[in-house]
């Protein structure tokens, strides 16, 4: 029992930030994301003995995170949306506010923010299965194999979903310079 706990503490320390960021990206709410992350690790701890290691640990955790986040969204009767403003919470700045240029002037900042809003709205219009694939690939930086493990599909299906999502986004954002 003590060995399981120590092993799980290592797993928690390694993946807590990734689980939180993924749930935050799906939910758009810091408090809900914290609750989901806590639920994810509680669920993972309870079922850790049953984990067969057929996939990587983070793929297993990401799948739990995606499912738990989707359940949280269903509870508040919303669809997966990246359209909601996330706010100016200081702890989110390293995750969401990458500087595009050293100190953009106010006009440039407004232009950048407008572009981000258009991308968020376009992502929110995608079917959920495409949104998941895009978030895991473009925001979490997972490989096709890792995404396949998280979503429980083949690598080819991941490729198809990302291709179709990009086609939809390209049409939606045709006037946007990315």
C-alpha positions as CSV (number, residue, x, y, z in Angstrom):
1,X,0.0,0.0,0.0
2,X,2.8,2.4,0.9
3,X,4.6,1.6,-2.3
4,X,1.5,2.3,-4.4
5,X,1.1,5.7,-2.6
6,X,4.7,6.7,-3.2
7,X,4.6,5.7,-6.8
8,X,1.3,7.6,-7.3
9,X,2.8,10.7,-5.6
10,X,5.5,10.7,-8.3
11,X,2.9,10.3,-11.0
12,X,0.9,13.2,-9.5
13,X,3.9,15.5,-9.3
14,X,4.8,14.7,-12.9
15,X,1.3,15.2,-14.5
16,X,-0.7,17.5,-12.2
17,X,0.1,20.7,-14.3
18,X,-0.7,18.9,-17.6
19,X,-4.0,17.6,-16.2
20,X,-5.0,21.0,-14.9
21,X,-4.1,22.8,-18.1
22,X,-6.1,20.3,-20.3
23,X,-9.1,20.5,-18.1
24,X,-8.8,24.3,-18.0
25,X,-8.7,24.4,-21.8
26,X,-11.8,22.3,-22.0
27,X,-13.7,24.0,-19.3
28,X,-12.5,27.6,-19.5
29,X,-12.9,28.0,-15.7
30,X,-10.1,27.8,-13.2
31,X,-12.2,26.6,-10.2
32,X,-13.9,23.9,-12.3
33,X,-10.6,22.9,-13.8
34,X,-9.1,22.5,-10.2
35,X,-12.1,20.4,-9.2
36,X,-11.8,18.2,-12.3
37,X,-8.0,17.7,-11.8
38,X,-8.7,16.6,-8.2
39,X,-11.4,14.2,-9.4
40,X,-9.1,12.9,-12.1
41,X,-6.3,12.0,-9.6
42,X,-8.8,10.6,-7.2
43,X,-10.3,8.4,-9.9
44,X,-6.8,7.4,-11.1
45,X,-5.6,6.5,-7.6
46,X,-8.6,4.3,-7.0
47,X,-8.1,2.5,-10.3
48,X,-4.3,2.5,-10.4
49,X,-4.1,-1.2,-9.5
50,X,-6.2,-2.0,-12.6
51,X,-4.1,0.1,-14.9
52,X,-2.7,-2.5,-17.4
53,X,0.0,-0.2,-18.8
54,X,-1.1,-1.0,-22.4
55,X,-0.7,2.7,-23.0
56,X,1.5,5.3,-21.5
57,X,0.5,6.7,-18.1
58,X,-0.1,10.2,-19.4
59,X,-2.4,8.8,-22.2
60,X,-4.4,7.0,-19.5
61,X,-4.5,10.2,-17.4
62,X,-5.5,12.4,-20.3
63,X,-8.3,10.0,-21.2
64,X,-9.6,10.3,-17.6
65,X,-9.2,14.1,-17.8
66,X,-11.1,14.4,-21.1
67,X,-13.9,12.2,-19.8
68,X,-14.1,14.0,-16.5
69,X,-14.1,17.4,-18.2
70,X,-16.8,16.2,-20.6
71,X,-18.9,15.1,-17.6
72,X,-18.4,18.4,-15.9
73,X,-19.6,20.2,-19.1
74,X,-22.6,18.0,-19.3
75,X,-23.4,18.8,-15.7
76,X,-23.5,22.5,-16.5
77,X,-25.3,21.7,-19.8
78,X,-22.8,23.3,-22.0
79,X,-20.9,22.1,-25.0
80,X,-17.1,22.1,-25.2
81,X,-16.3,25.7,-25.8
82,X,-13.1,27.6,-26.2
83,X,-15.2,30.7,-26.9
84,X,-15.5,31.9,-23.4
85,X,-13.1,34.5,-22.0
86,X,-10.7,33.0,-19.6
87,X,-10.0,36.3,-17.8
88,X,-6.8,37.9,-16.5
89,X,-6.0,35.5,-13.8
90,X,-2.3,35.9,-13.0
91,X,-1.7,32.2,-12.8
92,X,-2.9,31.7,-16.3
93,X,-0.6,34.1,-18.0
94,X,2.2,31.6,-18.6
95,X,-0.2,29.2,-20.2
96,X,-2.3,31.5,-22.3
97,X,-0.4,34.7,-23.0
98,X,2.6,34.1,-25.1
99,X,4.2,37.4,-26.3
100,X,3.9,37.7,-30.0
101,X,6.4,40.6,-30.0
102,X,8.4,42.1,-27.1
103,X,6.0,45.0,-26.3
104,X,3.2,45.4,-28.8
105,X,1.5,48.7,-28.9
106,X,-2.1,48.9,-27.8
107,X,-3.3,48.7,-31.4
108,X,-1.2,45.6,-32.1
109,X,-2.4,44.0,-28.9
110,X,-6.0,44.5,-29.8
111,X,-5.4,43.0,-33.2
112,X,-3.7,40.0,-31.7
113,X,-6.5,39.5,-29.2
114,X,-9.1,39.8,-31.9
115,X,-7.3,37.1,-33.9
116,X,-7.2,34.8,-30.9
117,X,-11.0,35.4,-30.3
118,X,-11.7,34.4,-33.9
119,X,-9.6,31.3,-33.5
120,X,-11.5,30.4,-30.2
121,X,-14.8,31.0,-31.9
122,X,-13.8,28.8,-34.9
123,X,-12.6,26.1,-32.6
124,X,-15.9,26.2,-30.6
125,X,-17.8,25.5,-33.9
126,X,-15.9,22.3,-34.6
127,X,-17.5,19.0,-33.7
128,X,-16.4,17.8,-30.3
129,X,-14.3,14.9,-31.7
130,X,-12.3,17.4,-33.8
131,X,-12.0,19.9,-30.9
132,X,-10.5,17.2,-28.7
133,X,-7.9,16.2,-31.3
134,X,-6.9,19.9,-32.0
135,X,-6.6,20.7,-28.3
136,X,-4.4,17.6,-27.7
137,X,-2.2,18.2,-30.7
138,X,-1.9,22.0,-31.0
139,X,-2.3,23.0,-27.3
140,X,-0.9,20.1,-25.5
141,X,1.7,19.1,-28.0
142,X,0.9,15.4,-28.0
143,X,2.0,13.1,-30.9
144,X,-0.5,11.3,-33.0
145,X,0.2,8.0,-31.1
146,X,-0.4,9.8,-27.8
147,X,-3.6,11.3,-29.0
148,X,-4.8,8.0,-30.3
149,X,-4.2,6.5,-26.8
150,X,-6.0,9.3,-25.1
151,X,-9.0,9.3,-27.4
152,X,-9.1,5.5,-27.8
153,X,-8.9,5.6,-31.6
154,X,-6.3,4.6,-34.1
155,X,-3.5,6.9,-35.3
156,X,-5.1,7.0,-38.7
157,X,-8.4,8.3,-37.2
158,X,-6.4,11.0,-35.4
159,X,-4.9,12.1,-38.7
160,X,-8.3,12.2,-40.3
161,X,-9.8,14.2,-37.5
162,X,-7.0,16.7,-37.5
163,X,-7.1,17.0,-41.3
164,X,-10.8,17.7,-41.3
165,X,-10.6,20.1,-38.4
166,X,-7.9,22.0,-40.1
167,X,-9.9,22.2,-43.3
168,X,-12.9,23.5,-41.4
169,X,-10.7,26.0,-39.6
170,X,-9.0,27.1,-42.8
171,X,-12.4,27.9,-44.4
172,X,-13.7,29.6,-41.2
173,X,-10.5,31.7,-40.8
174,X,-9.8,32.3,-44.5
175,X,-9.4,36.0,-44.0
176,X,-7.3,35.6,-40.9
177,X,-3.5,35.6,-41.3
178,X,-2.2,33.0,-38.9
